[in-house]
Amino acid sequence: MDTPPRRPVAQDRQLTIEREQAILVGGYRPEDLLPGEQPLEELEQLANTAGARVVGRVVQNLKDIHGATYIGKGKCDEVRWLVEKVGAHGVILDHDLTPAQGRNLEKIIGVKVLDRTDLILDIFATHARSRMAKVQVGLALYEYRLPRLKRLWTHLEGQRGGIGMRGGPGEKQIETDRRRLLKQIWDLKHELKEIEGRKERTVLARGHDHYLTCIVGYTNSGKSTLMRALTGEDVLIENKLFATLDTKTSRMRLGGGFEVLLSDTVGFIRRLPHSLVASFHATLEEACQADLLLHVVDASSPHARGQIEAVNKVLEEIGCSGKEVLMVFNKADAVAPELELECRLLACEYPGAVTISALKAQGLDVLKSAVRARAEARALSVTVAVFAGDGKTLAFMATHFFEKHREYDGEWITFTGKATPAVLEKLRAANESVKVLSVGVA
């Protein structure tokens, strides 16, 4: 009889990254790389983040993908020779492989073979900290492994783990594995549905009074650095891909006492696994409910244009394509001389774009002014009288109302300015110490 599986906790045990020796392999068609992108460039960053030690690289230019092994037979033999020569523990391909392709490559090469999605899931599993992140990563991980059980079982027999093998089942019988994985997937989906419901209610409740601004962007574009610079929030800052997975939200002061809420989200990447996008819907709820998205771009990257397209594609996939967006070109202090013209031309394609250096605190006042202008543009012209003794409402007005003028008339203070519809609704629902005298258009 099968022992009952414990309630899945995804990645709730302490994980350690081993410095495994890996060979990177890429087979590229003409359309697979961005203009100027070097083969294996991004894959090597991902491998380093996962803890691999790259000991070799093999690249092939392809006209078409080989159905059985993705790369050609000659390249497979070359990879096997290189593995034996340098004593590599595994091979990482810069592509998504079918289960059959993975099995065939492992038979030929003789060591474990990971694809791009394997690697990204491994990084996410290592960096998951909160319960929500662990459930999201666990669900994506198990759904990805389910059709690959036959290949995984070969490695998991008597193996203690390593890159691409974290957090999965280890039973000896494949059918037992399948049943348990399906049960774990069901349990994680059920828990994730509950988390998403709580998250959505939290975001909606928190944002009812505040203008919500959310930072999105390609991974390692400086989003966390910008979050700290704008809010003082003590967020993790590392020069690694996907350093943070959990959303952070804090108040950002825009001058004159006015405040908005600013959230930082998980970074995006080209060819982000669909299962991760689906699983991380709860984390990305901040972006879906935001009034304004700050799309942070690494202006120093020669691939900035392609990274913008990748972020826009993910935003469309999660239902945020219609949101108001303010483009923020970060790392202006690190732009190489040969990229300065391209950077300026790219920024000109986005009216209202702001160029900054979050690290050097350059351009932040301009950015705050731009956010304030966007928030104010959506507000309604309002005249409201507040009883001078109502300290709670006066404090609320100081941080939520775009004040243009005020007049004192005995025990009443009359404010003229702008308020968002949500703030106006709250003022109208206040007690007799608040009188909404007039409401105009935005």
N, C-alpha and C positions, 0 to 999 in steps of 0.2 A: 504494500500500500504506500502511495506517495505521502510523504510528510507534508502537512499543510504549509504553504508558503507564508512567510511572515509578511506583514504589511510593508509594501515597498517604500523605501526611503530614498530612492535614487542614489544620491552620492553623499550620504550622511556620515560616512567614516572619513578619517583623515587620509588624504591622498598624497602620495609622494611621486615626483617626476624623476624617472631614471634617465640618466644620460645615455640613451641607446644610440648606437651608431647606425645611421640610416643613409641610404642612397636615394636621391631625388630623381624622378623620371618624369619627363614631359613629352607628349606627342601633340604637336600643334598644327592645326590648319590655319590658313592665312587670316581667318576672321577671329581666331581665338585670343589673340593678344591685343592690348591697347597700343595705339601708335607710340613708338619709342619704348615700350615695355620689354624688358629682358626676360627670356624664358626662365622659369623657375624662380623669378624674383620674389613674388609674393608668397609662393610655397615655402621658400626658405625662411621667410619671416614667421610663417605659421609653425614650421618645424622647430625653430628656435624657441618660440613661445611654449610649445608643447614639451620642450626639454630634450629634443633630439640633438645629436651631434652629427652634423652633415659631413660625410666622408667621401662623397662622390656625387657626380651629376651626369645624367645621360639625357640628351635631347634628340628628338626626331621631328623633322618636318613632314607632315602628313597631307596627302590629298584627301584620303578618306580614312575613317576609323576602321581598324581590323576587328571584325565581329567577335572573334574568339578571345583576343588578348589586348585589344585596343591599340597597342603598338605592334610593329611588325615582328616577324619571327627572328630576323637578324638582330634587332634591337633587344629582344628578349634574351638571346644568347649572350649579347654584349653585357647586359645587366647581370646575368648569372656569373659571367667571368669576373666582373668587377666585384660582386659580392664575395666571391671566393678569395679574390686577391686582397681585399682590405678587411675581411672578416666582419662585414656588416651584419647587424641583427635583423634588419628589415628594409623594405623598399616602400617609398611613398610616391604615389602618382598624383600629378596635378589635375586629376580628372575624377569624375564619378564613374565607378565601374559597376557593371551588373554582377550579381552573385557568381554567374558562370565565368565571367572574365577574371574575377578575383581568384576563383579556384584554379583556373587554367594557368594563370601567372605563377601562383604558388607552386604548382606542380613543376613548372619549368625552372623557376629561379631557386626554389628550395628553402626560402625563408618567408616569413609572413609579409603580406602585401597590404598596405593601407591605401585607401583613396582619399581624395580631398575632403569628403564628408566625414570619413573616419577621423581625420586629423582635427577638423573643426569641432566635432562632437567631443573629442578627447579634451581639447582646450576648455570648452564650456564645462565639462564635467569637473575639471580641476579647479575652475574659478567660481563654481557655484557655492554661494555662502548661505543665503536665506533659504527658508523652506520652499518658497515659491520658485526660486531659481532651480533648486534641486529637483523639484517635481517636473518643471518644464524640461530640463535637460534629460532627466530620466526617461520621460515619455518619448522624446525625440530619439534617444539612444536605443530604447527597446524596439520602437517601431522600425528603426533602421536595421537592427540586428535580426529581426524576426525572419526575413527571407534569406538570411546569410548564416543560419544556424549550422548547416553542414560544414561550412568552412571554419566557423568559429570553434566548433566542437573539437576539431583536430588540434587547434592550438591550446584550448582551455584544459585539455586533459593533462593534468600534472603541471600546469603552468601557473606561475604566481602573479602574472600581470604584465604591465608595461604599456607603452603608448598604444592607444587603440583598443586596449583590452580592459579598461577600467570600468568597474561597476556592473559587469554583465553576469549572467548565470553561469554555473560551472558543473551542472549535473552531467553524468556520463551518457545518458540516453537522450538522443535528439528529440524524440517525441515527448519526453518528460520536460525537456527544455521548452519546447513549443507551448505545451499546456501552461507551464508556469509563466512564460513570457506573456501569453495572452491574458492570463489572470492579472499580472502586474500592470499591463497596459490598461486593462479595464479599470483597475483600482486607481491608477494615476490619472486617467481621464476624468473619473468621478471626482477625485480630490481637486484636480485643476479647475473643473467647472465650478466648484464651490469657491475656490480662490478667486477666479475671474469675477464671480458675482460680488464678492466682498470688495475686490479691488475697484470694480466699476462704481459701486456705491460710495466708496471712500473718495474716489476722484471727483465724482459728481458733487458730493457734499462739500468737499474742500474747495472746489472751484466755484461754488455758487456765488460767493461774494467777490472773488478775486479774478482778475484777468490772468489767464493761464498761458504761460510761455514754456515751450518745450525745446530742448536742444536735441537735434538729430545730426547725424553725419557719419562719414566713413570711419571705421575703427582707426584709432591712433591719430585722429585729426586734431586733437587738443580739446575735446569736449569737457573732460573733467577739469583740466587746467582752467578753462573758461568759467566753469561752474564755480570753482573756488575763487577766481578773480572777481566775479560779479556778486557773490553772496557771502564769501568768507567761510563757506561750508567746508568741513574737513573731509574731503573726498579723496579716495585713493588715486594717485597719479603715478603711472608707470609707463615707460616707453616700450609697451608691449601691445600686441593685438588682443582685444577683448579682455582688458585688465579688469573691467568692472561689468557685472551683469545685472545688478539690481538698480532700479530707478531711485534717485535721490531727489527730494523736493525741498526747496527752501525759499525764503522771502528775498526778493531783490528790490532794493530801494532805488527809485528813479529820480529822486530830487523833489523838493517841495513836500516831503513827507509821504508821497505816493508810493505804494508798494504793489508788486505783482508777485505771483508764484512762478518760480523757475524750476523745471525738472530736467534731469540729465537721463538719457536712455542708453541702452546697449548699442554699441557701434555696429554698423552694417559692413558688408563686404560683398564683392562680386561673387556671384554663384553661391550665395548663402543658402544652405540646405533648406528646402521647402518645409521639412518637418520641424526645423528650428523656428522658422517664421511663424508657423501655425502654433507651436507650443508656447512661444513667447508672446502670444497675443495679450495676455494679462499684463506683462511688463510694458508692452507698447501701448497700453490703454491711455497712458499719459499723453502720448502723441495724438491719439484719436480724439481725445476730449479737449485738446489745447485750442486756444484762440489764435495763437501765433506759433509757428515753428521757426526756430533759429537753425538754419541749415549750415553747419560749420564745415568749411572746406580747408584742407591743408594746401595753402597757396604755394608752398615750397615744393610740392610734389609735381613731377613732370606728367603725372597721370591724373591731375585734378579733374579734368573734363570727364574722363571715364568714371571716376569715383562719384561725381555728381550724378551721372546717369544711373549708376548702381543704387545709390540712395533713393533716387526718385522711383526706381522700379520697386524697391521694397515698400516705400510709402504707398505706392499704388496698390500693392498686394494686400496691405493691411487696412485699406480704405481711407487713406489720408491724402489722396492726390488732390483733393479740392481745397485743402487748408491754405490759409494765408501763410506765405513763407518769406522770411527775411534772410537773404544770403549773407553769410559772414565768412570772409576770407581771412583765415587765421595764419599764424606763423609768418607774417609779413617780414619779420626781422631775419628770417632764414631763407628767403627767396634768392636763389643763385642769379648772378648778373644775366646769364643767358636766358633765364625764364622770366625776367621782369616785364618784358613787353607782352608775352603771352598771358601773364597774370593780369596785367592791366586790361588787355583786350577781353579776357574772360569776365572780369568784374563788370565791364561795360555792358555785357550781354544781360545783366540783371539790374534793372533800374532800382536805385535805393540801396544797393549792396554796400556793406560796410567792410573796410579792411582794417584788421587789428593784429596785435600780438598779445595774446592772453598771458604768455610767459613774462613779457616785458611791461605788461599793463599799458600798452599803447592802444589808443583808439577806443577805450572802454566807455568814456563819457559820450562819444559820438554814438556808440552802440546803444547805450541807455536812452539817449535822446530819441533815437530811431524807434525803440520799443515803446517809449512813452507816446510818441506821435501816432504810432499804429493803434495803441490802446485808446487814445483820446479821439481818434477819427471814428471809432465805433460807438462812442458815447453820445448821449442825448443832452441837449441844452436844457438845464434845469435851474429853477430858482426854488430854494427850500429854506424855511425858517426853523431854527432849532432853539429850544429853551436853553438859556445860558447856564442853567444849573444841571443840565443833562450831560455830565462828563463822559459817559459811555458813548453816546452818539457823537459828541464832538471829537472824541478820539477816533471813532470809526470814520468820520468825515475826513480827518487828517490823512488817513492812509488809503482811502478809497475814492475820494471826490477830487475831480480836477477843478480846483478853486481858481476863479478869475477875480472875484471881488467879494467883499463882505461888508455889511453895515450893521451897526449896533443900534437897537431901538429898545431901550429899557431892558426888560428881561429876555428879549429875543435877539438872536443873531441871524441875519438873512444872508445866505450864501448864493452867489451866482456863479455858475460854471457848468461842468459836464459830469454825467454819471452814466455808467454802463447800465443796460436794462436790469441786470441782476441786482446792482446796488440800489437802483431806483425802486425796485420791487421791495427790497428790505426796508427802505425809508418809508414807503407807503404803509408797510405793515407795522411800523413802530407805533408807540403809544401817542397820547395827545401832546407830548413834548416836541413832536416833529410835524411840520405842516409843509406839504409839497404845494407850492404856489403856482408854478407853471412848468410845462414840459414842451420843449420844441423838438426840432429834428436834429439828427446827427450832424 
